[in-house]
Amino acid sequence: MLATGAAVSTALAQVDREKIYQWINELSSPETRENALLELSKKRESVTDLAPMLWHSCGTIAALLQEIVNIYPSINPPTLTAHQSNRVCNALALLQCVASHVETRSAFLAAHIPLFLYPFLHTVSKTRPFEYLRLTSLGVIGALVKTDEQEVINFLLTTEIIPLCLRIMESGSELSKTVATFILQKILLDDTGLAYICQTYERFSHVAMILGKMVLQLSKEPSARLLKHVVRCYLRLSDNSRAREALRQCLPDQLKDTTFAQVLKDDTTTKRWLAQLVKNLQDGQVTDPRGIPLPSQ
């Protein structure tokens, strides 16, 4: 009986795989592509080798890029419909699958495919189709940085991803802000990324200004998840001596007082990061006999 069950299971898996092959083939035809995009995007979590299958099959990546390029005209003026947004986001979900996979990631970067998504990150329309498009595009970049691979950071630093993320961090929806801040956090956690951002005062001050605005906004509309990423960015910046000196002057008061005590009461990790940040800024600081910091000479 068990053997029969296993045989049935294997047969079903084979049927399922045949369907995957069929949908991949159907991506090449404009008539069958929309349904194939939908079905494959549903399967991207369960089919572990979907990324290599997509990357190595003839014409598939070109078809996905065609889906992206097809909606560029709907970006400006902003006329993107919910239907268009859903369709292209299914294509982006498959590209995220390729970006995440160890066998296809390097080739994905070498082909500069993330650059095709940047026009979507430039959009500012607040309508739901655009918000969904931005969030899904950020998801592809987020999947890349999640791997903690040096080549990902090296690639991103040659592009305009930092200013794009900073703009979304300032004015996006809470979910988009969270993903954009996570991307910045991952860039900062890399030594090359930290050095890049702290290399010039202009870069550092732009990042510090946006983080400061976010803290102010979070004091009015708290979000523990977003605050966690903001605090981690500040803590990492404090590892750089020049940034640490500047943060002594510009760290928002809300991170020094009890503004976020209630929001963080159950979040021991972020509380620890915040305490470490304050300690980092105090260490090595010259004080008068009362313990009050003296201005640097």
Helices and strands as residue ranges (DSSP letters): H 2-26, H 33-43, H 50-56, H 60-70, G 72-74, H 82-100, H 105-110, G 113-117, H 118-121, H 128-145, H 150-157, H 161-171, H 174-189, H 191-197, H 201-220, H 224-237, H 241-250, G 253-255, H 268-282
